Amino acid sequence: MSHAISGASTGAAPAARAARRAQEAWLYRVIVIGLLVAVVMAPVGLIIYQSFLDGAFFYPASKLSLDAYAFVLADPSFYEALWNTTIIAVGMVAVSVPLGAVLAFLLTRTDIRFRRTLEILVLAPMFISSIVLGFGYTVSVGPTGFVSLWARSLFGFVPWNVYSLSGIVAVAGLSHVPHVYLYVSAAMRNLPSDLEEAARTAGAGVARVLIDVTLPMVLPSLIFAGSLCLLLGFEMFGVPLVLGDPNGILVLTTYIYKLTTLFGVPTYQLMAVVAVALILITLPLIWAQRRLLRHARRFAALGGKGARATPLSLGRWGQITALSIIGLWIVVSVVFPIGGIA
């Protein structure tokens, strides 16, 4: 009888410890989620509350009103800024994702030369402020930039206009290539090379291997990187301010900046309305990203245990082509802006 009681008590002890650990884990989870909600929702809630006032939230005389929404939604400049922001964000994705994916493929899946040096140079634009980057492009490829003056002496005219919507898209897209490269290259490094080698054995070229084999296997990373660039495009401020302001090109962030001086005093309620519009734009994008990545596990590739990824051989002309592509991108994205800054 005593043995039965001791056995029951011995079995109950681990169960009690497990229940206590589960309760502690639940408590920690609630605390972490609560802190996260407080950190995120407190400023968001303040912005939403500010948008429904007729003055600054810290003014005692401020009262609830829809005047700020009426002003912004009736302002043609708001819709112009919204349209320009959409074009820039979509254009950024169209420029940065293909370039970032190609760079990641060349530097992680092939036997390209000077890999270590090129990887450092590819990431260089990430460490430059967007405003400084914009000024660098102004000095190098602006209307009187040193590259533009050289082009004018050679062709008789400057074949580009960096102070245009297309110029902003090009500069913003090129400057965000490193973001795509980081995410896609991390996924590519973990891929086994079996399928790529099989494609090469079947006669596929390097470009065909990239399009038909490698990119489909890292599709979730491409989607994530593209979504990130799209979100960054809607929130970008420095490049549109430097390159768009001289020609009066507004985006939502620079429109907020203009609202600060529109009436001679800070108009917090108007800025809050535009910020709410940005929140309403980004939330569906985040939801769409999450929905697209629900089945990311379908893209997992299974390789042999301990198998090494064999780099694809580019050959002589492939090396020249790959180095030319990367070199051109480095000249435009690194040498031009840093040369302008210098």
Order of alpha helices (4+ residues) and beta strands (2+ residues): alpha-alpha-alpha-alpha-alpha-alpha-alpha-alpha-alpha-alpha-alpha-alpha-alpha-alpha-alpha
